[in-house]
Amino acid sequence: MATEKTVERGIYMTASGYKIKCTVNGIPFNTFVLGHDKLPLARSVLAKAKADMSQGLVPEKQVQANTGPSTRSLIHAYDECWRHQWSGVSTDYGKKLRQYWVCARGFFIDELKVTQVNKITSKHIDEYVEFLKSVKGNSASTVNNKLGLLSPILALAVRHGVMASAPAIKWEKKGEARLRYYTHSEEKELLELCDLIHFHDTDINTLLKDFMVVLFATGMRPWMEARNIQKSWVRQDSKGNTVLTVPKVFAKTNKERSIPITGDALEVIWRRSSGLEKGEQLFARLDYKWHCNRFWQEVVRPTMGWGPDEVWYGIRHTFATRLCELNVNLKTVQELMGHTNINQTAQYAKATDDAKANAIEALSGMTGQRDGGSVGFQMSSNDKERTEESFLKIRAV
């Protein structure tokens, strides 16, 4: 929780508690209350400060250093995880964690009224999973991600002696990964469809198409990386080639990586970055919900006849699959994709339709030497006639 968030007028949430700031008759007041479960105290401190200053008194600084939240508080356990485990995560991953926390807090604290971390049971967690699936409609993968927030909170509570042991978490079984890739003709159709959706500003259509061109050419993660491309990311490598350097704060693995840019994507990058300041984003006006998601749901799926396996992330899969088709070293593919584990990259080294066709073509021209003679794979004319005759008999039955 790196930035302050306004909770109420004069009260701001920080990573470890509430900052209280107000000004009365030109006199500023600034103090701090430790702990996210101390909002009532923060309100009383603010009210007292305003009352004192309205009477011309200077209120005391009431920094609550020793009256923080109970160590058994679920909110305190979450704060401790931020302090000990999540402080170095990327900006976008941090946003995800906070979203998961809002969901968990709403269920355990607001619905079940379980405010103490040591009171959480396996039954509570099972109910949470059922809530995520039946009410929120979350997939198995999303459910596991949200449980992934809860697990370290419970583990930290055990390490600190707040609870003897953590309740068991039953993880959801995930289906096969959706490694759908798109053909070159499908890529062409997708780019053409960008002109068909109606936006109030037609420049968004061009922006959407440019965004897709960059995705196909770089394999970047759409929302965490490509959506945040800034002019400062555009650099030259040691050979003078243009590359996009993804800073570690935007990378899922928290590790910087560079991606070469060529072709149409290079034109997009130069055109979009022209006139921008160093820290400005190329696709700042592109909104996931109102532009990208609408486009996919309202135009792409109906037109292409696609289902749940065809998603935006398929463009990233396409990039990796094409590299594997070109026999690019798997370690290089791993570096370009930004994968931590090469086994994850190996999933993309699968046989595509083109690869299968090329293999059959190579097999058709294959010959072997036996007893000094050449044995071909060509079917003789007599064999061909007998085969056609048998096929006709089968069809006649």
C-alpha angles and dihedrals in degrees: 000000000000100000130055117254123202110241098170132346105293094010121093128185118230132178093276108022145320129319113208117206128167140146124215121183089346094306113121123215124195127173141142139234117199119225134039092240090062098078093121089054091049089052092051092047090052093047093049092047091052092047093050094047093048086059091050094256124134108232120224120252103256102196105172098213096147101032099065126141124300112273087232093058116115089219091052090051089053091049091050091053089054090051097046106028116013105040092098100046122118120272095251094045088050089055090052092051091051091050090051090049093052088054094047094045091050092053104039101034104027100034106027094028089226103149100159118077092215090059094062112109135189087255090058090050092049089052089050091053091050090049091052093050103039102031104026094033092224121170122238090260093053092046090054091048090055091046085050088067092050097047098065091043090058092042092052090050089055093049090051092050094246091125132017096229138354119253115252117266117210106209120213119250109244123216123231115302114265098242095164111157128194127235123231090256091051089050090053091049092050092053091049091050090060088078094054102065117085119233126172087242115045090204086075089065091057091044090052092050092048090050091053092047090055092047093053091047099046109026089223120164102265104226104019096046119007094044089056099048109144131193089248089064091066108093143149121250125218091278095049095256120142113249137175111230111204109209115229092243088067097039120094091223092048088238127119118239138175126224122196115234123213142159123003092354090060090055090050093049094050094044095047095044094049111111094009125123117246096263098039120115121240093214099033093130093053111101121197097215102037099035115018100034093042091050093051096044100039102036114012101047097044094042097044095036090233128162137196094305092064108076139148089263088064087079089063089049089051092056092053094043093052091051090053090048088056089053093244110172109270091229089057091049089051091053093048092048094046095232120164094206123045089212087069089054092047089066088073094054090088129132113270124197091260092049091051092049091050090050092052090047090052090046091051091058094045119119132184133202117235124170090344092303132108116245113197131194094230116121114238119240092248092050089048092052092048091049093050090048091052091048091053091051091051092051091049093057 
